[in-house]
């Protein structure tokens, strides 16, 4: 209990004037709550002459520590390539990974309105780490394991030399173990033999099965969390990893997400929701069309994306190669609708601005946006409206792309895969194209969208991820703070 008469703490965590070191002076002016103000200048003086803080953290550490956080390793499992090199090569080439779904076992596709998806056709479970019992893992957890192994190898991180309690895992998962779940449900109701349910059914379907097996396999004994906020899950995982390392609670966090929900029931559910593309069943590669006038819904995808995040100090001490800095993060809820965003774009714009404030970056400094861009009739125009609302005249000069045009919507993995493209764009100065952008819709047209890869020096990239349940996440990345970075390890 607090002392009698003590002033209650200010719980307005979204205020841009949070000062964890002490209360403000009596009679101080109330903070400006106009979060959409276009006068955010983190590096310059305010109108009153007082210097603004360089960064306004959305989340602060009570310890007062404020570690910079960098990306040192990447791993990908995707419909256009298993492994970062294959993925990036095909992304820059604008290759589509959308293909026709083969018939489900005993269930023909004729009854499905949508019959295409971004499928990982070249996945080999034999590449998983030795000792892993593949038969005890759902497909999505297998994806997570393979992407994690690549990310750790890429980072050159020898976990046996680390304090395991300072190494964590934070993952996003949209649907969890849907494959094993549907198989066991079907067998139970068909055979009426409850004693024949798979003995690992429960641990395989839980949403945290992937983060759990990643931690167990690689010996990470620190924070272990799974975030499930639909399409924004793995963007939140990256953001929460940033928060944790910033606060000094971990040195290294394996962050990302995985999903493998191309199952009869899940596909049927999204079809019933009228969320999926149905007009291109005979031309799968043309089905995912963000920002295009002919778009008619998203295309389901599967895959995984994992990033190794470290404190800058830890990375420098072990002489790690640094890809980029994770500089800012914002998480908000529109509190509006389960599946439809607020159509004036105001809530998405607020989330973007908060992330920029957290990074100490102004809208004028953003070079690239990896858009959420699912190719739904409603979602794409709202996101573009939000971008124009925040960036105003600069909106058409920012390079914007949509990874989902090539791989579909990987749900719980989408934010992580998009984050990896931001990191690679900053690293290489290349922005992959948005394919199927053949007839730009005036309602969601931006000058920086291109059907060809674009090359220019990039300093700041932004990842947008907006999920069902009014969940918004934005992550801001900056170019590597270390000038002489080593090439990728192979």
N, C-alpha and C positions, 0 to 999 in steps of 0.2 A: 504494500500500500504506500502511496506517495505521502509525503509530509503534509500535515494539515495546512491548508491555505496555499499549497504550491500551485503554480500556474500549470494548467494542462498543456501538454506538448501540442504543437501544430501538426495535425495529421493530414494536411493538404499536400500529399506527396507530389502532386502534379504542378505545384507552384514553381515558377522559374526563379524564385528567390529563396529556396530552401538553404538554410545556413546551419549545418549540423554542429558548428562549433559554439553556438550559443543563441539565446533569444535576441530578437531585434529590440532596438531601443523603444521605450514607451512612446507612443504617438507616431511611430514610423508609418510612412505612407503604405497603404495596402498594395500588394503586388498587382501588376497589370495582368488581368486574366484573358486578355485578347490574344489567345494562342496563335491566331492566324495573322497576327501583325506582320507586315512585310518589311519591318525595320529590324529584323534580327541581325545584329552585327556583333557576333561573339568576340571578335578580335579588336573592335574599335570602341571609341568612347561613346557614352550615351549622350542624349541631347542635353542633359544637365551637367555634362562635363566629367561625371564619374566614369572611370574605366569599367567596362563590363567584364565579368569573369570570362576566362578563355573557354570554359566549358561548363554547362549546367547539367550535372549528372542527374539522370532520371532516378537512379538508384545509388545511394551513398553508403559507404562502409562506416560503421560506428567506430571502427578502429582508426579511422582517418587515413588509411592506406588507399592509394589510388594507382594501381598498376596499369601500365599500358599493356595491351593484349595483341598478339600477332598470330598469324597463320603460318605454320611450318610444314604441314603435310596435308595431302589431298587424296581421296579415294572415291571412285565412282563405279557404280553398276547401273547401266542405262540401256534403253532400247537402241542407242546408236553407238554403243561401245562399252565393253567391260574393261575398265582401266582408264585413267585420266588421259593418257596420250591418244588412245583410240577415240574416246569421247570428244576431245577438243578438236582433233583433226576433222572428224565428221561434222561437228557443230559449225566450224568455220566454213566447211564446204556446203553447208545447207542440206545435209542429207536427212531424209525423213526416216524415222524408225517406226512409223505407224503401219501396221499390217492387218490383214483379215484375221479374225479370231477363228481358230479351228473349232469344230463342234466339241462341246463339252461331253464328257463320257456319258453316253446314254441320253443326252439332252440336245436335240438339234437346235440350231440358231434361228430357224425360221420365225420363231415367236418373239425374237428380240428386235426392237426397233433399231438399235445400234449394234453393229457387228464388226467393229474395228477397234484396235487398241495399240498402245505403245508397249510391245512385248519384248522382254529380254530373251532372245532366242539362242544366244550363244553362251549362256551361263553354264559353268561346269562346277558342280558341287565338289568334285575331286580336287579343286584348287583351294579348298578351305584348309585352315591350319590343321596340322596333324593332331590326332587325338579327339577331334570333334565328332560327336555322334550325330551324323546328318539326319538319321531317322527320327531324332528327338527334336528337330528344329523345323518350324514352319519356314516356308520359302522366304518370307520377308526377313526373318532372322538370319538366314543364310546369306542373303544380300548384304545385310549389315556387317556380318563377320568378314566377308571378302573385302568390302570397301574399307573397313577399319584396318585390316592387315595391310592393304596398299597404302593407306594414309600414314600408318606408323613406319612402314619401310621408307616411304617418301620423306618423312621427317627425320629419318636416321635416329629415331628415339629408342634407346636401349632401356626398356622399362625396369629391367632387373637392377639397373644402377640408380633408379629413382626411389625416393620415399613413396611407397605405394599409397599411403594415405594422403598424399598431395597430388595424386593422379585420379581424375574422375571421369565419368561417362554421363553425358546428358543427351538424350535422343528424343526425336519426335516420331510419333507413330499415329497414323490416321485410323487404321482399322484393326491392326494387330494380326493375330494368327487366323485369318479368315479361311484359308485353304483347309487346314486341319479341322477347323470348326465346322465348316459345311460338310466335310466328309463324314465326320462322326455323328452330326445331327442326322444326316441322311441314313446312315447305317442303323442308328438307334430306332428311328421311326419305321424303317423298312423291315428290319429283322426282329424288332421288339426283344432285344437281348441286352439289357443294360449292363450285364456283367462282362460284355465284350467291348465296352468303350475303351479306347486306347489308354493305357496307364499314364501316359504323359500328356493326356488331353488338356488338363487344366494348366500346367506350366507352359504348354505350347501356345495356348490362345491368349494368355494374358498380355496386355499392352506392353508390359515391361520385360517381356521375355528376351527381346533383342538386346536391350541395354544390359540385362543381367548376364546373358551369355558372353557379350563383349567384355564385360568386367571380369568374369570368371576366366575366360580364355587368356586374357592378356595381363591379369593380375592387378587391375586398377581397384584400389580399396578406398578411394575417396568418395566424394558425392556420386550417387548413382540415381538418376532421375529419368522418368519418361514423361514427356509432355504430349498431350493429345488435344489439339485445337483444330482438328480437321486439316485444311489446306495450309495453315500457317504453323503447323506443329514444329517442323525442323528449323524454321526461321526463329521461332521462340527458343528452341534448344541452343542455337548459336548465341542468341541474345542473353540467355540465362547463364551460359558458359562465360560470356564476357563479364557479366555482373559478378559471378563467383570469383574469377581470377582477379578482377579489379579490386575486389574487397580483400584480397590476400588469403582467401580460403582454399586456394589450390594453385599449383604451379602449372599443371597441364590438365586440359580437359579434352577428351575425345567427344566431339559434338557433331550432330547431324541427324539423319532420319532415314527410314526405310519403309517401303510399302509394297505389298504384293497381293492386291485385292481383286484380281481378275478371276472372279469366281461366279458361278451361275446366279447365286442370290444377290451378290453385290451389284453385278451388272444389271440384273433385272430391277433392282431398287433404283439405280440411277436412271434407268430407262423410264420407269414409272414417274420419276420426279421431273421428267422432260428436260433433263440437264445435258444430255449427250447429243453429239452430232449424229444425224440419221441420213443426211442427204448424200453422203459419199461412201456408202458401203461398197460400191463397186470401184471406187478409186481411193483406197485407204490413205495413200500418201498426201492426198489433197484435203483430208478431213479436218485437220486442226488448222484453223485460219484466224488467229488473233488479229483484230483491228480491220479485217476484211469485210466488205459488204455482204458476202455470201456465208459468213460464219453462222452456224446454227447450233452451237453447243460445244462443250469440251469433249475431248477424247480421253478415255481412261488410260493410264500408264502405270508402269511398275518400275522399281529400281531402288537405289540407295545412294546417298552422298554423305561422306564423312570428312570432317576437317579436324586436324590437330591444332588446338589453340594453346598458346603458352603466354606467360608473362614475358614481356620484352627482356627483362633482366635474366630470366631463366634461359631464354633462347640465346642471348648473347654469351652467357657463361659457357654454354656447351657448343658455341660457335655454329649454331644451326643456320641453315639457309632460310630466309624469311621471305614469304610471298607477298604479304600485305598486312596491314594493321586493321583489326576490328575496332572501329573508333566510336561507334554509337549505336544505340538501340532504343526502340520505343515499343511499348505494348499497350494497346487500348481496346476497349469494347465499344462498339457503336450502340449497344443496347437497343437495337432497332428491329431486327428480323432474323430468323434462323438462317435463311439462305439468300436474302436479297439485301444488298448494301444500300445505304442512304443515297438517293440518286443525285443529290446536289454535290456529292464528292467531298463535302466538308469534313467528314470524319476521317476519311483516308488522308486528306490533306493535313489535318491536325497531327496524325500519327507520323507522317513524313517530317513535319516541322519539328516535332519533339525529338525525333531521332537525330536530326541535324543539330539541334541545340545540344543534345547529349554528346555529340561528336565535336562540338566547337566549330561547326562548319556552317557557312551561310548558303542559302539557295544559289547564290551566284557562283559558288565553287564546285557545284556538282557537274560532272562531265558525262556520267553514264547512269542509266536506270535499267536494271533487269526487272521488267514489269511482271506483275502477277498474271495478267493477260491470258485468261483461260479460253477465250473465243466464245463466250456466251453473249447473247444479244444485249443483256443488261450490264454485265460486269465490265466489259471493255470500255464502253463510253463513260461509266462512272469513274474508272481509274484515270482516264485521260482528262476528264473534267477536274479531278483532284490535282493532277499534275499541272494543268493550266492555272488552277486556282492558286497554287503555291508558287510556281516558278514564273507565272505571268509571261512577259515577252520572251523570256529565255527558254520557254518550254519547247519551242521548235528547234532549238540549237543543241539540246541535250541528246546524246545518242541513246536511243531506247530500243530494246529488243525483247523478244518473247521466246524463251527456250522451249516452252510447251508446243510451239508450232512444229517442232521436230520430234519430241518424245512423248507428247501428250501430258496429261496431268498426273503426276506421280504422287499426288495426295500428301501423305505424311513425309515424303522425301523431297517434295517440290522445292521448299525453301532452301534446303541444303544444296541441292543441285544448282539452283539459281545462284546461291552464294558462291559456289565454286566457279561458276562462269564469271561472276564479278571479280573474284580474286585473279583468275587467269587473264581477264581483260586488263586489269591494272598491271599485271606482270608483263604482258606481251604488247600492250597497246593496240590489241585487236578486239573488236566487238563482233560477235557472230551475227549472222543475218536472221531476219524473221521470214520464214518461208510462207508461201501461199498468200502473201500480201499482194494480191493481183489487182484488186479493185478497192482502194482505200475508202472506208466509210467516213464521210464527212463528220459523223458524230464522234468518231474516235481516231481522227487522223492527227499525226504529229510529224513534223518535218524531219526528226531524227530517226525515224523508222526506215530501215533499208532492207531490201531483199538480197543484198550483197554484204559480205564482211566489210567492215569499216576499220580503218587504221588511223589512229591519232594518239598523241600522248595523253594519258589519263591520270588524274591525281585523286579523284574521289568518285566512288561508285556506290549506288544505292540499290538495295534489294527490297522489293515489295512483296508481301505475302498476306493475303486476306482470306480468312477462313469462315466456314459455316459457324453459326452461333455468334456472329458479329465480332469475331476475333481478328484484330489487325496487328501485324508485326512489320516493322521496318528495321533493317540493319544497314549501317553505313560503314563502308570499307575505305581505307586510304592506301595510297601507294606505300610500299615498304619503307619504313623509316631508316633502313640501312641501305646505303647507296651501293656498296659492293657486295651484292648477294650472289651466292654460289648458284650454278646451274642445278637443275633437278637431278637428284640421285636416281640411278637406274640399277 
